[in-house]
C-alpha cells in the first residue's frame, strides 16, 4: 500500500512555499503581472535561496536531494497559490536540471547545475518548429559539423522563456540521412550567440510565460555544446518526459483546486431567491463533480510521483497524469465560470485568468490525443 501522508519535512517545505507565495505573489500581484505580461524571472534567485529550485538535485551541486514525491507536492502547492510560479519551477526542473542529470555531461552539470539551482540561470527547450509539433521526430532545424563544433540553421517556434533564458536546449537534426528518430541531437545554445533572432508571439493567455519564434542563422557553438551522444537526442530527451509531464500535471491539480475553492466561496456568498446559490442542488452537484475531478487527478499525480521516486517505469502513468490533470483543470474552470457567471467574466476575475490559461494544457507538453495513443501503447495495443 502506498502511503501518501506528507512527512514532517515535506510539511515544513510546503509552509515555506505558502509564506513565499503570500509575500511575493498575492492575488493582486498575480493580476498585475498578468495584465503587464511580466514573467516571474525576478523570483528565481529567492526561490533558489529557499532551496525550491534544488529540491531533487544532489547536495554536491547545491541541491536538497529530495524525492520526487516532495517535488510533486511543491508543484501542486505552487499551482494552488499561483500557477505562474509553478510554471517557471517546472521548466527549471524539467527543461534544465533534469535534462542535465539525465543526459548532460559531467562537465555540463558542474558548469550549469549550480547556477540553475541558485536561480542565476534558466534553460528553455527549443523543440517545436512551424511544421513540427506533436510529431517531434520530424525536426528539420539543421546542425552541421564545423572544425570547432556546430553551425545551426533553421527556425523554432512557441519557445517559452527564450528571451529570459540563458541557454536554449536546441533539438536539431545532425544527420539528415538517418531515419526520423535517429540523427537528432540536443545542443546547448547560449541565447546571446550571434545569429539568433527572437520574436515574441502574442497569445490568448499564460501572459507570464512569454513565447517566441527563434530564428537560427549560422549560429555557431563549440563541440562541448552537445548534450548526450550525437544522434541520440530524441531518445535522451524521452528520458525526461516524465518530469515535465508530472510537473505540469501537479501544477494543474493545484490550479484546478484553486478554481474549485473560488467557486465554493462564491456559492456561499452569492444570494439569489433569498438564499446562497450553494444551497441549490444544481450548484452543489456541479461543485461536487468539480472536486471529484480534481481529487482523481491528484491521486494520478501522486501515484506518478511515487513511481518516479522509486525508480519504477512510468511512461504510461506520466501520460495519464498529464491527460487527467489538464482536463480536470479545464473542467473545473469551465464550470467555475458558470457558477461565478458575470463575476467570473470580469477582466479582473481570477477565475477568468485560470479559465483562459487552462486552455493551453490539453495540447501543451504533448497533445492529449498523442498522450492517449501512448497510454494505449502502454497497454500493449
N, C-alpha and C positions, 0 to 999 in steps of 0.2 A: 504494500500500500504506500502511495506517495504522500508524504506529509508536506502540505503547503503552508503550514503555520509559520509566519515570519519569526526569525530568531531575534534575540535582543539586539544584536549587532545590526541586523537589517532594519529594525525599527528605528534605531538611532540614526542610520543613514537617511531614512525617509523623513525623520524630523529635521535633519539638515536641509533636505530638499524643500520641505514646507517653509522653513524660515527664509531660505534663499529666494524662493518664488514670491513669498509675501512681500519681501523687501524690494526685490528688483523687478518683478513682473506682476504687480497687482492688476486687476481688470482694466483700470483706467490707463495704465501704461501699455498694456497689450493693445488697447484700442488706439492709442496714439501711434504706436509703431505700425499697426496695420494700416491706418489711414495715411501715414507718412512713408509707407513702404521701407521701413527701417529694419534691416536684419539684426539679429542678436549677436553679431560678432564681438561686440564690446563686452559681452558677458563671459566669453570664453576664458579669459585669464582668471576670473573669480571662480568659475566652475572648475578650472584646473586646480586652483588653490584649495578648494574644498574636497578635491580628490574624485570628483564625479567623472572627469574625463579619463581617469586612470583605473576605473573600477575593475576591469577584467585583466589588466596587464601585469606582468611580473614586477615585483618590487625592484628588481635590478634596473629597470628603466624609469622608476618613479611611480609605478602603479600600486594599486591596493591588493592585487591578487584575489579579488572576489569572484565567486562563481557566477554563472550566467543567470541563475535564479535571482540573485541580488540585482543584477543589471536590469532584468525584466521588471522587477518591482519599481526601480527608479524610473525607467522609461514610462511605465504606466502612471506613476505619480506625477511626473512632469507633464504627461498628456492631460491629466486631470487639472492641474494648476495652470497650465499654459503651454499648448502644444508647440508653439514656436521654439521654446527651449528644448523640448523633447526632440524636435526635428533636427536641430543642429547637433544635439548629443548623439543621435542615431547616426548621423553622417560622419562625425568624428570617429565613432567606434567602428562602424561598418566599412565606410569607404576609405578610412585612413588606417587606424590602428590594427584592425583585424586583417586588413589586406597585407600590411607589413608582417604581421605574425604568421599568416598562412603561407604567403608566397614571396615575401620580400627577403632580400639577402640579410645576412647578419650585419654587414656594413650599413645597409639602409635602415635597419632597425635602430642601430646605435646612433645614426645621424639624425633620424627624424622622429622616432617614437617619443623621446623625452619632450620635444617641442610640441607634439600633439597633446600629450598628457598635461602639459603646463598651459595649454591654450594659446601658445605662440604661433602655431602652425595650423593649417587647415587644408585637407585634401578634398578635391572634387572629382567625381567619377565622370569621365568623358567617354560614354559608350554610345548613346543614341545618335543616329545620323538622320538626315532628311528622309532617306528610304529605308532606314533600319530602326525598328522599334522593338516589337516583340520578337522579331526574327534576329536575335542578337548575333547569330553566326554569319549574317550577311554583311558584316563590316567591310566597308570599302576604303576608308582612310588608309593611306599607304605610308609605310615607314621603310625606307631603303637604307641599306648599309653605306656608310662612308668610311674614310680612312680612320676617323676618330670616334665613330658612333653611328648615329642615325639621322636621316633627314626625313621630315614628316610633311605630308601634303594631304589636304582634304578638309572636310567640314564635319563638325559635330553640332548637335542642336539639343535644346532643352537640358542644358548642363547647369544643374543647381550649384550656386555659390562660386561660379567660375571667377568672377571678379574679386570676391573676398578670399579666395583660396590662395595658398602659397604654391601649390602644385596641382596639376591635373593628372590623375591616373588615366592615361590615354590608351584606349584599346585600338590597336592598329593591325592591319594586315601586313605581315612582314614577308610572307611567301605567297605571291598571287597565284602560283600554280598548284597550291595544295587544296585539298577538299575544304568544304565550308568551315568546319570546326577546327581543322588543322591550319597552320600557317598564321594564327592570330597571336599577337604578343601584347604585353602590357608594358608601357613606358611611362616613367615618372617625369613629367614636363613642368619646369618652373613657369609660373604664369607671367613672369617678366621676360621670357625668352623672345628674342627678336623674331618677327614673322607671325606672332599670334594677334588676332583681332577679335575682340569680344563685343558682341552686340546684344543689348538687353531685349528680352521678349516680354511684351505686355500680356498679362494673364488675367483670368477671371478672379482668382483667389490666391491663397497662400502668399500674400504680399511680402511677408518677412523671409521668404525663401526665394530670392531672385534667381531667374533662369536666363540663360544666354545661348546665343548661337556663337560657336567658336570656329574661326577660320584659321587653318594652319597653312602658311605659305613658306615653304623651305625652312621650317623650324628645325634647328639642329640641336641635338642633345648628345651627351657623351655615352660611351658604352655602358657605364655603370648606371644609366637610367633604366636599363632593362630590369623588370621585376619578374622573378622566376625564370624559367627556361624559355628560350626563343621557340616560338611556335606552339607553346603550351599555355598561352594566356587565357584561352577560353576555359580550359579545364581548371586552371589555377583559380580564376575568379569564381567558378562554380562552387569552390570550397567555402566561399564567404557568403553565399546567398542566404544561408540560414540566419546569419546575424542581421543582415539588412531587413529580411522579411520579418524576422522575430521582433526587431526593434520597431519597425513600422506598425506591426500588429499590436504590440503592447501599448504604444502611444495612442493608437486609435481607440483601444479599450478605455484608456483614461479620458480621452476627449468625449467618447460616447457616454461615459458615466457623467461627465460634466453636463452634457445635453439633458440627460435624464434628471439630474439634480435641479437644473434650471426650470425644467418643465414641472417638476413636482412643486417647487417653490411657488411658481406662478399659479398652479392649480389650487394651492391652499389660499392664495391671496386674492385671486380674481373672483369677484362675486357677480353672479348673474341669476336672475329669477329668485333673489332673496337668499342664496347660499353659495358657498365656494364651488367653482366648477369641478373641483376634485371630489365633490360629493356625488356627482353624476356617474352612473356605472359606465357609460360610454367612455368617459375620460379615464376612469380608473382602469378599465381593461386596456386602453391604449398605453397607459403608463406601465402597466404590468408587463405587456408584451415588449415594450422598450427595455425594461430592466432584465427580462429573461434573455433577450438577445445579447445584452452586454455581459451578463454572467456566463452565458455559453461561450462567448468569445474569450472572456477572461480565463476560463479553465483550459481552453485550447492553447492560449499563450503560456500559461503556467506549465502545462504539460510539455510544450516545446522547450521551454527554458530548462526544465528538469532533464530532458533528453540531451540538450547541449551540455549542460553542466556535468553529466555523467558519461559524456563521450559516446552517446548512442547514435546510430543512423537516424536521420530525422528529415530527409528531403520531403517526403510526403507531408509530414506534420507541419513543416515550415510553410508549405503552400496552403495547407488547410487553415492555419492560423491567420495567414495574410488574407485569405478569402473571407473567413468568418468575421474577423475583426473589422475589416474595411466596410463590409456590408452591414455589420451591426451599427457602425458609426453613421452610415448613410440612412439606415432605418431610423435610428434614434433622432437624428437631426431633422429628417423629413417629418416625422410625427411630432417632434418638439415644436417645429414651426407651426404645425396645425393647431397645437394646444395654445401657443402664445398668440397666434393669429396676428393682428396688426402690430401688437407689441413686439413680436419677433421679426416683423418685416421692416421695422425702422432701421435706418442705417447704423445707428449706434448700438444695435442689439448684438449681444454676444452670441445668441443663438443663430442669428443671421450669418455671422462670420463662421461659426462652426459648420453651418449648413453648406455654404458655398465652398469652404475649404475642403470639406469631406468628399466632394465630387471627384477629386483627383485620385483618391487612393484605391479605387477599384481597377484603375489601369496603370497608375504609377507603380514602380518597383515590380513590374511584370503584370500584364493584364490578367484579370481574374479568369478569363477564358483559357489562357495559357496555363494558369495555375491548376485549373480543373483537369486539363489534359495531363499535367504532371501527377496529380492525385490518382488519376485513372491508371497511369503507367506504374505508379507505386503499388497499385492493386493487382498488377500483373496483366493488365488489359493492353 
